[in-house]
Amino acid sequence: MDVLELGPRWVAREAPAVTDAAPPETAGVADVADAAATTPVGGASPAPGDRVARIVGMDWPTLEAEVEGCTACALAPTRTRTVFGVGSESACWLFVGEAPGAEEDQRGEPFVGQAGRLLDNMLASIGIARGRDVYIANIVKCRPPGNRNPEAAEAKACSAFLQRQVELIQPRLIVVLGKVAATNLLGRDVPVGSLRGRVHEYRGVPMVVTYHPAYLLRNLPDKAKAWEDLCFARDTMAALIAGQAAATTGDTP
């Protein structure tokens, strides 16, 4: 029985070879120079370069504490808790969604509730598990009111946090969940359907795009497409591992 319960078991027919890399200057919604363009709530804004320079030099505990106390955008006064991320800090897989919802805001963990259970099934379908093989994060660390999409300024204020998480984790592959996350990481607004089935990049890390679990709960027919995407991600990871092994031994893959 299909663990993911997405319908037919799609099989990826060939190993991934196409790379659609965003130029360095557009590989995220905000570059280092403007990642703190908003004014902190209740205080004067530090120079953007100063704030980002601090963030990109932080170790894991310092980064988590910085997120917990962040007031760099208008989401700070309305949140219950920040949602830093969860999982292995040296994971090969990094899954990135858009923003915390109501349950995440209460618990401080990404992807809980019904969408979280579906994500866990998605992970299990390709042989990985929350807390062991993967790190899960969002492009913003605070819940937007009413579960609306994050605004551009809010994503900019958080972009350096996710950038630093990627640098510390050093994942082999990023799986992007949904249009909002894809738009922010690629720096261009395009539908998920046009991004599927290809290897993209975020700051030099291979990246594939699929649908957000919350979207799949509302659009059941697209679960079959998500299963196809997961097969593609699994095969992409296998190709990356094989390529690194060949490079280490000097063999030709």
C-alpha positions, -999 to +999 in steps of 0.1 A: +000+000+000+013+034-009+024+050+024+017+085+011-018+074-002-013+097-032-029+073-057-009+056-085+027+048-078+046+070-102+081+059-113+107+084-123+119+072-157+153+087-158+179+103-135+178+141-133+202+160-154+187+194-161+198+223-139+179+256-138+202+277-116+191+311-106+219+337-109+237+344-076+221+379-074+186+364-077+190+331-059+167+343-031+140+369-026+165+391-008+202+393-011+226+398+018+225+436+012+188+440+018+178+411+040+169+435+068+150+462+050+122+465+075+123+486+107+122+466+140+091+470+161+097+494+190+132+505+181+155+520+155+166+499+126+203+488+125+221+492+092+210+462+071+246+452+065+253+451+102+224+429+110+230+405+082+268+403+089+259+393+125+235+366+113+257+350+087+284+346+113+262+329+140+265+294+153+234+273+157+224+282+193+231+319+187+210+319+155+181+302+173+182+328+201+183+356+175+152+343+158+134+339+191+140+375+200+135+390+165+115+421+160+126+429+125+092+430+109+055+435+116+048+399+124+066+400+158+038+416+178+011+391+166+030+359+171+027+335+200+060+318+194+087+318+167+091+287+147+127+281+140+127+247+125+130+210+135+152+181+126+188+170+122+213+199+120+234+179+096+206+165+075+210+156+038+175+167+031+161+202+038+123+207+033+112+244+031+076+257+034+062+291+036+051+302+071+038+288+104+001+283+108-020+285+139-009+252+154+027+259+146+024+293+163+012+276+194+037+247+195+068+264+180+073+236+155+068+236+117+043+214+099+021+201+127-016+193+124-032+178+093-007+193+068+021+181+091+008+146+091+006+146+054+042+159+052+053+131+075+037+106+051+055+123+022+088+119+040+081+082+048+072+075+012+108+082+002+124+065+032+131+094+055+116+106+088+111+138+107+139+143+133+163+118+117+171+124+081+157+158+074+155+194+086+122+212+081+119+250+081+099+279+066+109+310+047+095+331+076+096+322+113+064+339+126+028+332+117+012+358+094-022+369+108-051+348+095-026+324+078-022+348+049+009+345+027+040+362+039+045+397+025+077+406+007+091+427+035+084+399+060+103+374+038+131+398+034+135+402+071+137+365+076+158+356+045+192+358+063+179+334+089+171+307+063+203+314+044+223+308+076+204+276+083+213+263+049+249+272+054+250+254+088+231+223+077+248+220+043+221+198+029+226+178-003+191+187-016+164+212-008+128+203-014+106+234-017+070+231-007+046+254-026+046+285-047+053+310-020+085+293-009+096+287-045+090+323-054+111+335-025+140+311-030+142+314-067+136+352-068+109+349-095+071+345-094+062+314-115+036+286-109+047+254-092+036+234-123+062+251-144+090+243-119+083+207-113+105+179-127+137+200-129+167+206-107+170+243-096+195+258-072+195+280-041+229+294-033+246+265-050+225+238-034+204+216-057+166+222-052+134+206-064+099+220-062+066+204-053+032+213-039+026+224-003+009+197+019-019+222+027-026+227-010-027+189-015-053+186+012-075+209-008-066+196-042-066+158-040-060+151-077-026+168-075-014+142-049-004+120-078+018+148-091+033+152-057+042+115-056+059+119-090+079+149-076+090+128-046+102+101-068+121+127-088+136+141-055+146+106-044+163+099-077+180+133-076+194+125-041+206+092-053+224+108-083+240+134-060+253+107-037+266+086-065+283+116-081+300+126-049+312+090-043+326+089-078+344+122-073+359+109-041+372+077-056+381+093-090+358+069-109+336+081-137+299+077-128 
